Amino acid sequence: MQIITSEQGATTATVALTGRLDIAGAEAVALPLATLAGAKQGLIVDMSGVSFIASIGLRHLVSAAKALSRRGGRLVLLNPNDLVTEVLTTSGLTDLLPIVKSEAEATTAVNGG
């Protein structure tokens, strides 16, 4: 799992993930996601490079989203592929982990739009 983090101003960050969000991938993203969820108000997770997501990957995304939500923040998922979108939808997590299709839409969503 490759992780690239970029700041989007003082309160928002984008995390681009590439690879499989399986047990090994989830272990790699756990600390960066938790750290950013504790430090930022908005987190955009670019999922366009994620080819697979397992339940442990969902768990880390949910944990980060809940941590942000407790402080009035928000996490959004940018451009997951059809397989990942289907897993998120079937799991009933799209309210907590909203899916957006563009960076502009993601920025609006994390800023309360």
C-alpha positions in Angstrom: 0.0 0.0 0.0 1.4 3.3 -1.0 0.3 6.4 0.9 0.8 10.0 -0.3 -0.4 12.8 2.0 -0.8 16.4 1.0 -2.0 19.4 3.0 -5.0 21.3 1.7 -4.7 24.4 3.9 -4.4 24.3 7.7 -7.5 22.2 8.4 -7.8 19.7 5.6 -5.5 17.0 4.2 -5.7 14.6 1.2 -4.5 11.0 1.5 -4.0 9.2 -1.8 -4.0 5.4 -1.4 -2.6 3.0 -4.0 -2.8 -0.8 -3.7 -4.9 -3.3 -1.8 -6.5 -2.2 1.5 -6.2 -5.8 2.9 -4.6 -6.8 6.2 -1.2 -5.6 5.1 -2.5 -2.4 3.5 -4.7 -1.6 6.4 -1.8 -1.9 8.8 0.2 0.5 6.7 -2.6 3.2 6.7 -3.8 2.8 10.3 -1.3 5.2 11.9 -1.3 7.9 9.2 -5.2 7.9 9.1 -5.5 8.1 12.9 -2.9 10.8 13.1 -4.6 13.0 10.5 -8.0 12.3 11.9 -6.8 13.7 15.2 -5.1 16.7 13.7 -7.4 17.9 10.9 -11.0 18.9 10.5 -11.4 17.5 7.0 -9.8 14.4 5.4 -10.2 13.5 1.7 -9.1 9.9 1.0 -8.4 9.4 -2.7 -9.4 5.8 -3.3 -8.9 5.8 -7.1 -5.8 3.7 -6.7 -7.3 1.1 -4.3 -8.1 -2.2 -6.1 -9.5 -4.1 -3.2 -10.8 -3.4 0.3 -11.2 -5.8 3.2 -13.2 -5.4 6.4 -10.1 -4.4 8.3 -9.6 -1.6 5.7 -13.2 -0.5 6.3 -12.6 -0.5 10.0 -9.7 2.0 9.8 -11.7 4.3 7.5 -14.7 4.1 9.9 -12.5 4.8 12.9 -10.9 7.9 11.2 -14.4 9.1 10.1 -15.8 8.8 13.7 -12.8 10.5 15.2 -13.3 13.5 12.8 -17.1 13.5 13.4 -16.7 13.7 17.2 -14.8 17.0 16.6 -17.2 18.3 14.0 -15.0 17.2 11.1 -15.6 15.0 8.1 -14.0 12.3 6.0 -14.9 11.7 2.4 -13.8 9.1 -0.1 -12.8 10.3 -3.6 -13.3 8.2 -6.7 -13.3 4.6 -5.4 -13.6 2.0 -8.2 -16.8 0.1 -8.8 -15.7 -2.9 -6.7 -14.8 -0.7 -3.7 -17.9 1.3 -4.1 -20.0 -1.8 -4.1 -18.4 -3.0 -0.8 -19.0 0.3 0.8 -22.6 0.5 -0.3 -23.3 -3.1 0.6 -21.8 -2.5 4.1 -24.1 0.4 4.6 -21.3 2.8 5.2 -21.9 5.5 2.6 -23.6 7.9 5.2 -20.5 7.8 7.4 -18.1 7.5 4.5 -19.6 9.6 1.7 -18.3 9.0 -1.8 -17.5 11.9 -4.2 -16.4 11.9 -7.8 -14.3 15.1 -8.0 -11.8 17.0 -6.0 -14.0 20.1 -6.0 -16.9 18.0 -4.7 -14.6 16.5 -2.0 -13.4 20.0 -0.9 -17.0 21.2 -0.6 -18.1 18.1 1.3 -15.3 18.3 3.9 -15.9 22.0 4.4 -19.5 21.3 5.4 -21.1 21.9 2.0 
